[in-house]
Amino acid sequence: MSTTVEEQKQQKAFGWAATDQSGTLSPFNFSRRENGDEDVTLKILYCGVCHSDLHVLKNEWGFTSYPVVPGHEIVGVATKVGKNVTNFKVGDRVGVGVFVGSCKTCECCQQDLENYCPQIIFTFNSYNPDGTKTYGGYSDMIVVDQRYVLRFPDNLPLDAGAPLLCAGITVYSSMKYYGMTEAGKHLGVAGLGGLGHVAVKIAKAFGLKVTVISSSPDKESEAINRLEADSFLLSSDPAKMKSAIGSMDYIIDTVSAAHPLLPLLSVLKVNGKLVTVGLPNKPLELPVFPLVFGRKLVGGSDVGGMKETQEMLDFCAKHNIAADIELIRMDEINTAMERLAKSDVRYRFVIDVGNSLSHQLMSLEANDQTTSGFTQVSLSQSNFELQRPYDKSPRERYSFNNGVHRLWVYSTDKPHTPTSHTEPRTEIRIRGYDYSSGVWQFEGEAYIPRGTTGATVMQIFGGSSRATTIMLQVYDGELAAYRRSERLLSNMYNRWFKVNVIHDVGASNVKVYIDGVLRYEGSGAGGHYHYFKFGVYAADGPSHRMESRWRGIRVLTKN
């Protein structure tokens, strides 16, 4: 069937995406559908960072489709509403959770359990009925069918309230379904992370006695003093666990890593319930004997349907429940993911999308201006000449996958030729475009892993007063020109950033733009020939291992 002009309309969107199994996120331009009759368009202000985002980014569950824009704890304001939308108007505070579609007709959908619909459409890493991909909340806007949009109560903070759209509804739905809401009963909360700390707050609002169960003794003070749990149980202490046998009515297990269930089952009373809501990437072993001899139940639960999620938001607003968060900028997300993998967050990262992405968009627009008036030259893999330690094969120091050049070298490596006295390097020289006049520009996106230091990552080789016209170097996460003589930016590790270097030979001038912002301007150093290089070259005080990654390499000229 052919599509109409209306159906072909799209809205430009901007976010951060991962393009491969490394899970590294970087700026990404894409499109959303135009707002339809049943749709609400949101300007995204905040988005929570869920542990499942990390699983999907690294394809740990085995079904990631790249590129992927994560994020399903989305809050913002409505900027457009379709003509058939009755529950929302422009300017409303709204939210979007884990899913953005379902069949609407099956038994689950008819019972307001859209989250269990066999045709559920997840907010990201899923597909719409027309075959287009869904992209999540690490972006500036989203278009969603009104059925899957939530009213966000006025007295809930948008930033700290965002995690309720996954963490909050996950624990709320499980507690409601399994009857874990009777005041005075004893609930154990296993794991004190993003889900666990919200579970404590909701359980206390229900009037339950709450014990936090954790393998980390450091969590005791947080559980008792910060979250006002009634008690703390150290699961890594056999004596403590033995003393708690048969003491709890329910346990909600929020742990997302592989762990034994037997110790948790042992602390349940007869007829006790253990409900798991975490999603470990390895199967858990379920012992049957304690189930049979204690008439105990082990169950699972997902997020709730739309009706129950709205109920949860209203409940949390009534009881002043929100998440404890660390607010981050979008360009801090890769560091946040590293910390999340180590459970180093108290207790939920939330991205300040509205402020940080608008700044990045301005930078990208500025970057477009740096290439205005230039013409791109033709490049192929044959133009990339690899220089590496002479005793190593290319694959031992270089890889090229999914459009990414990855280059690494060790400080103890040999130089690139047996007779050279230079430092070790793994660099790519761009062949075929040596120049001695005109205005030339190098463009590429760079990524420097944490730990790389004392390394040159990009050069214009050739000059009369020195061998190079410009050297961009990294020292302890700081990007510099010429051995720290010109400090450009700090905190450059573990994130992609755009590099544009413009060399005006006639004017003897070099400009360096990072993410579209001019960061350096200096002399062109003269000389009769020049060419571009990128990779890693040991400089002053090199680390043992040095690495850089590059993609989107372009050479442009005004000749």
C-alpha positions in Angstrom: 0.0 0.0 0.0 1.3 3.4 -0.9 1.6 6.0 1.9 -0.1 9.4 1.8 1.8 12.7 2.0 0.4 13.1 5.6 1.8 9.7 6.5 5.2 10.6 5.2 5.6 13.7 7.4 8.2 13.4 10.1 9.7 15.5 12.9 13.4 15.9 13.4 14.7 14.6 16.7 18.0 14.6 18.5 19.3 12.2 21.1 22.1 9.9 22.2 22.4 6.4 20.8 24.7 3.4 21.0 25.6 1.8 17.6 27.4 -1.3 18.7 27.8 -3.8 21.6 30.3 -1.5 23.4 27.2 0.3 24.6 28.9 3.7 24.2 26.4 6.5 23.6 27.0 9.5 21.4 24.9 12.2 19.7 22.4 10.9 17.1 20.0 12.6 14.7 16.9 10.8 13.8 13.1 11.3 13.0 9.9 10.8 14.9 6.5 10.6 13.2 4.4 13.7 12.9 1.7 14.1 15.6 -1.4 12.2 14.5 -5.0 12.5 15.6 -4.5 10.2 18.6 -1.0 11.4 19.5 0.6 13.5 22.0 4.0 15.1 21.3 6.2 15.6 24.4 9.2 17.9 24.9 11.3 15.7 27.1 12.7 17.4 30.2 14.0 14.5 32.2 14.7 10.8 31.7 15.6 8.2 34.4 18.4 5.8 33.8 17.3 2.2 34.4 19.5 -0.8 34.8 17.7 -2.4 31.9 19.0 0.4 29.7 22.5 -0.9 30.4 21.5 -4.5 29.6 20.1 -3.4 26.3 23.0 -1.1 25.4 25.4 -4.0 25.8 23.1 -6.6 24.2 23.2 -8.7 27.4 19.8 -10.0 26.8 20.6 -10.9 23.2 17.9 -8.9 21.3 19.3 -5.4 20.9 18.8 -3.8 17.5 21.4 -1.0 16.9 21.3 1.9 16.8 19.5 2.1 20.1 18.3 5.3 22.0 17.5 4.1 25.5 15.2 5.6 28.1 11.7 4.7 29.4 11.3 6.9 32.5 10.3 10.0 30.5 8.7 13.2 31.8 8.1 16.5 30.1 5.4 18.8 28.7 2.9 18.3 25.9 3.7 20.4 22.9 1.1 19.0 20.4 -2.1 17.1 20.8 -4.1 15.4 18.1 -7.7 16.4 17.3 -9.1 13.2 19.0 -7.1 13.7 22.2 -9.4 14.5 25.1 -7.3 13.9 28.3 -4.3 16.2 27.5 -3.7 19.7 26.3 -0.6 21.6 25.3 1.4 22.6 28.3 0.3 19.6 30.5 3.0 17.8 32.6 3.1 14.3 31.2 5.0 11.1 31.4 5.8 8.0 29.3 6.9 4.7 30.8 8.2 1.3 29.6 5.8 0.8 26.6 4.2 3.0 23.9 1.9 0.5 22.2 -0.1 -2.7 22.4 -2.8 -4.4 20.3 -5.7 -2.8 22.4 -8.0 -5.7 21.8 -6.6 -8.8 23.5 -7.7 -10.0 26.9 -4.8 -8.3 28.7 -5.5 -5.0 27.0 -9.2 -5.2 27.8 -8.2 -5.8 31.5 -5.9 -2.7 31.6 -2.9 -5.0 31.6 -1.3 -3.7 28.4 2.1 -4.5 29.8 1.4 -8.2 29.3 0.0 -7.9 25.7 1.7 -10.3 23.3 2.1 -7.4 20.9 3.5 -4.9 23.3 5.6 -2.1 21.8 8.4 -1.0 24.1 9.5 2.6 24.3 12.8 1.7 22.8 14.5 -1.2 21.0 11.1 -2.2 19.6 9.1 -1.8 16.4 6.0 0.0 15.5 3.3 -1.7 13.3 4.6 0.1 10.3 8.1 -1.4 10.8 9.8 1.7 12.1 12.0 1.5 15.2 11.1 3.0 18.6 13.6 5.3 20.2 13.5 6.2 23.8 13.9 9.1 26.2 17.6 10.0 25.8 16.3 12.5 23.3 14.7 15.9 23.0 11.1 14.8 22.0 8.8 11.8 21.5 5.4 11.2 19.9 3.1 8.7 21.7 -0.4 7.4 21.3 -2.6 9.1 24.0 -3.5 5.8 25.6 0.1 5.4 26.7 0.6 8.9 28.1 0.3 9.6 31.8 -0.8 12.7 33.7 2.1 13.8 36.0 0.7 15.2 39.3 1.5 18.8 40.0 3.2 18.2 43.4 5.5 15.5 42.1 9.0 16.8 41.1 9.6 16.1 37.4 13.2 15.1 37.9 12.9 12.9 41.0 9.5 11.6 39.8 10.8 10.3 36.5 12.1 6.9 38.0 8.6 6.2 39.3 7.6 5.4 35.6 9.6 2.2 35.8 11.1 1.6 39.2 8.0 2.9 41.0 5.4 1.0 39.1 7.4 -2.2 39.1 7.4 -2.5 42.9 3.9 -1.0 43.3 2.3 -3.4 40.9 4.0 -6.5 42.4 3.0 -5.4 45.9 -0.6 -4.8 44.9 -1.1 -8.0 42.9 0.5 -10.3 45.5 -1.4 -8.7 48.4 1.8 -7.3 50.1 0.0 -4.1 51.3 -1.6 -5.2 54.6 -0.5 -2.7 57.3 1.6 -4.3 60.1 2.9 -7.2 58.0 6.6 -7.7 57.6 8.2 -7.1 54.1 11.8 -7.8 53.2 13.3 -5.7 50.4 16.2 -7.5 48.8 18.6 -5.1 47.2 18.8 -1.4 47.9 19.2 0.2 44.4 16.9 2.0 42.1 13.9 -0.3 42.6 14.7 -1.2 46.2 14.8 2.3 47.7 11.5 3.1 46.1 10.0 -0.1 47.4 11.0 0.9 50.9 9.2 4.2 50.5 6.0 2.7 49.0 5.9 -0.1 51.6 6.2 2.4 54.5 3.3 4.3 52.9 1.2 1.1 53.0 2.0 0.7 56.7 4.3 -2.3 56.4 7.2 -3.2 58.7 10.2 -3.1 56.3 13.6 -4.8 56.5 16.2 -4.1 53.9 18.2 -7.2 52.9 21.6 -6.5 51.4 25.0 -8.1 51.0 26.7 -4.7 51.6 27.1 -3.6 55.2 27.5 0.0 54.0 23.8 0.0 53.2 22.7 -0.3 56.8 23.0 3.3 57.7 21.3 4.4 54.4 18.4 2.0 55.0 17.7 3.0 58.6 18.7 6.6 58.7 18.0 7.8 55.2 15.1 5.7 54.1 13.6 5.0 57.5 13.4 1.2 57.1 12.6 -0.6 60.4 15.6 -2.9 60.3 18.5 -4.2 58.2 19.6 -7.8 57.4 23.1 -8.5 56.1 22.7 -11.4 53.6 26.4 -12.0 53.5 26.4 -12.9 57.2 25.3 -16.5 57.8 24.6 -15.9 61.5 22.4 -12.9 60.8 20.5 -14.8 58.2 20.0 -17.8 60.5 18.6 -15.5 63.2 16.0 -14.2 60.8 14.6 -17.6 59.6 10.8 -17.6 59.4 10.5 -13.9 60.3 9.0 -12.2 57.2 5.6 -12.4 55.5 6.9 -11.2 52.1 10.0 -10.4 50.2 10.3 -8.3 47.1 13.5 -9.2 45.3 14.9 -6.3 43.3 18.4 -7.6 42.7 19.3 -7.6 39.0 22.5 -9.7 39.3 22.6 -13.5 39.6 22.1 -14.5 43.3 20.9 -17.5 45.4 17.3 -17.7 46.3 17.5 -20.2 49.1 18.7 -17.7 51.8 15.7 -15.5 51.0 13.2 -18.4 51.1 14.5 -19.4 54.5 13.6 -16.1 56.1 10.0 -16.3 54.9 7.2 -17.5 57.2 4.9 -20.4 56.3 2.7 -19.2 53.4 5.3 -16.5 52.7 5.7 -14.9 49.3 8.9 -14.2 47.4 8.3 -11.9 44.4 11.2 -11.2 42.0 11.2 -8.0 39.9 14.9 -7.8 39.0 16.0 -9.1 35.7 19.4 -10.9 36.1 21.1 -11.9 32.8 21.7 -15.4 34.1 19.1 -18.0 35.3 18.5 -18.2 39.0 18.4 -21.6 40.8 15.1 -22.3 42.5 15.2 -24.9 45.3 11.9 -26.8 45.6 12.2 -28.2 49.2 11.6 -24.9 51.1 8.6 -24.2 48.8 7.0 -27.6 49.5 7.7 -27.8 53.2 6.7 -24.1 53.9 3.9 -23.7 51.4 5.8 -20.7 50.1 5.2 -19.0 46.8 7.8 -17.6 44.3 6.4 -15.2 41.8 7.4 -12.6 39.3 5.9 -9.3 38.3 6.5 -6.7 35.5 5.5 -3.1 35.3 1.8 -2.3 35.6 -0.7 -1.3 32.9 -1.6 2.3 32.2 -4.5 2.5 34.7 -2.4 1.1 37.5 0.6 3.3 36.6 -1.6 6.4 36.9 -2.9 5.1 40.2 0.7 4.7 41.4 1.7 8.2 40.4 -1.3 9.6 42.3 -0.5 7.4 45.3 3.1 8.7 45.3 2.0 12.3 45.0 -0.4 11.8 47.9 2.4 10.4 50.1 5.2 12.6 48.8 7.2 9.7 47.4 9.8 10.3 44.8 13.2 8.7 44.0 16.5 9.8 45.4 18.5 10.8 42.4 21.7 12.1 40.9 21.0 14.6 38.2 23.4 14.4 35.3 24.0 16.1 31.9 23.5 14.0 28.8 27.2 14.1 28.0 27.9 12.5 31.4 25.8 9.4 30.5 28.7 7.0 29.6 30.4 7.7 32.9 27.1 7.2 34.6 26.7 3.8 32.9 30.1 2.7 34.1 29.1 3.6 37.6 25.7 2.0 37.3 27.4 -1.3 36.3 29.3 -1.1 39.7 26.1 -0.1 41.6 27.8 3.2 42.3 24.7 5.4 42.4 22.4 6.6 45.2 19.9 5.6 43.9 18.9 6.6 40.4 20.6 8.6 37.7 18.3 11.1 36.0 19.3 12.9 32.8 18.6 16.7 32.6 17.5 16.2 29.0 15.8 19.6 28.5 18.8 21.7 29.4 21.8 19.6 28.3 20.4 18.6 24.8 19.4 22.1 23.9 23.0 23.2 24.6 24.4 20.3 22.5 22.0 21.2 19.6 23.4 24.7 19.6 26.9 23.2 19.5 26.0 21.0 16.6 24.5 24.0 14.7 27.8 25.8 15.3 29.6 22.8 14.0 27.7 23.0 10.8 29.0 26.5 10.4 32.6 25.2 10.6 32.1 23.2 7.4 30.1 25.9 5.5 31.9 26.7 2.2 34.1 23.6 2.3 33.9 20.7 -0.2 34.4 17.1 1.0 37.0 15.1 -0.8 36.5 11.4 -1.7 38.0 9.0 0.9 38.1 5.2 0.9 39.9 2.7 3.1 42.8 2.9 0.6 43.5 6.4 1.8 44.1 5.2 5.4 47.7 4.1 5.8 48.2 2.4 9.1 51.5 3.1 10.9 52.0 0.6 13.7 54.9 -1.1 15.7 56.9 -2.8 13.0 56.9 -6.2 14.7 53.1 -6.4 15.1 50.5 -7.4 12.6 47.7 -4.9 11.9 45.1 -6.9 13.8 47.3 -6.7 16.9 47.0 -3.0 17.2 44.1 -1.9 15.0 40.5 -2.9 14.2 37.8 -1.4 11.9 34.2 -2.5 12.8 30.9 -0.8 12.3 32.5 2.3 10.9 34.8 2.8 13.9 38.6 2.8 13.7 40.1 1.5 17.0 43.8 2.0 17.4 46.0 1.1 20.4 49.6 0.9 21.4 51.8 0.1 24.4 54.5 2.3 25.7 56.9 -0.6 25.5 56.2 -1.3 21.8 58.7 -0.9 19.0 58.5 2.2 16.7 56.9 1.9 13.3 60.1 1.1 11.4 63.3 -0.8 12.6 65.4 2.3 12.0 63.1 4.9 13.6 64.0 6.6 16.9 60.5 7.9 17.5 58.1 6.8 20.2 55.6 3.9 19.7 52.5 4.7 17.7 49.5 3.3 16.0 48.3 6.0 13.7 46.5 6.4 10.4 48.1 8.8 7.9 45.6 10.1 5.4 47.2 9.4 2.0 46.4 11.2 -1.3 45.7 14.6 0.1 49.1 16.1 1.0 48.8 19.9 0.6 51.0 23.0 0.6 48.4 25.7 -0.1 44.8 26.5 0.4 42.4 25.9 3.3 41.9 22.3 4.5 39.8 20.8 7.2 39.9 17.5 9.1 36.7 16.3 10.7 36.0 13.2 12.9 34.4 12.0 16.1 36.9 10.8 18.7 36.6 8.6 21.8 39.4 8.2 24.4 39.1 5.4 26.9 39.8 6.2 30.5 43.5 5.5 31.4 45.0 6.7 28.2 47.4 9.6 29.0 50.5 11.1 27.6 49.3 10.4 24.0 48.9 12.4 20.8 45.6 11.6 19.2 45.5 13.8 16.1 48.1 15.7 14.1 48.7 17.9 11.1 52.2 16.7 10.1 54.5 19.1 8.4 55.9 22.5 9.3 59.0 24.6 8.9 59.5 25.6 12.6 58.5 22.1 14.0 57.6 18.7 12.6 53.9 19.2 13.2 51.6 22.1 12.6 49.2 21.0 15.4 49.2 18.1 17.9 46.1 17.3 20.0 47.1 15.4 23.1 45.5 13.8 26.1 46.8 14.1 29.7 44.7 12.6 32.5 41.5 13.2 30.6 42.4 16.7 29.5 42.6 17.6 25.8 45.5 19.9 25.1 47.6 21.2 22.2 51.4 20.8 22.4 52.2 19.2 25.7 49.7 21.1 27.8 50.8 24.5 26.5 47.2 25.0 25.4 44.6 23.3 27.6 41.4 22.9 25.6 38.9 20.8 27.7 38.8 18.4 30.6 36.7 15.3 31.4 37.2 13.9 27.9 37.4 10.2 28.8 34.7 7.7 27.7 32.6 10.0 25.5 32.4 10.7 21.8 33.3 14.3 20.8 33.5 16.0 17.4 36.8 17.3 16.2 37.2 19.9 13.4 40.7 21.2 12.6 41.0 24.0 10.0 44.4 24.8 8.5 44.6 28.0 6.4 48.1 27.6 4.9 48.3 31.1 3.3 47.3 32.8 6.5 49.5 30.5 8.6 46.5 29.8 10.9 45.1 26.7 12.6 41.7 26.5 14.4 40.5 23.6 16.5 36.8 23.2 17.2 35.5 20.6 19.7 31.8 19.8 19.4 31.4 22.9 17.2 33.0 25.4 19.7 36.3 27.1 18.9 38.8 25.9 21.5 42.2 26.8 20.0 43.6 29.2 17.4 47.4 29.4 16.6 50.1 29.7 14.1 50.2 27.3 11.1 54.0 26.7 11.5 54.8 27.2 7.8 56.3 24.4 5.7 55.8 23.2 2.2 53.7 20.1 2.7 51.2 18.9 5.3 48.9 15.9 5.9 46.5 14.7 8.5 47.0 11.8 11.0 44.9 10.3 13.8 45.3 7.5 16.3 47.7 7.3 19.3 51.3 8.4 19.5 53.2 8.2 22.8 54.0 11.7 24.1 55.4 13.0 27.5 54.6 10.6 30.3 52.6 8.0 28.4 50.4 5.4 30.1 51.3 1.8 29.5 48.4 1.3 27.1 47.0 4.1 24.9 43.9 3.9 22.7 41.7 6.2 20.6 38.7 5.4 18.5 37.6 7.4 15.5 34.6 7.5 13.2 33.0 9.8 10.6 36.4 10.8 9.2 36.2 13.5 6.6 38.7 15.8 4.8 37.3 19.0 3.3 38.9 21.8 1.3 38.3 25.4 0.1 40.8 25.1 -2.8 
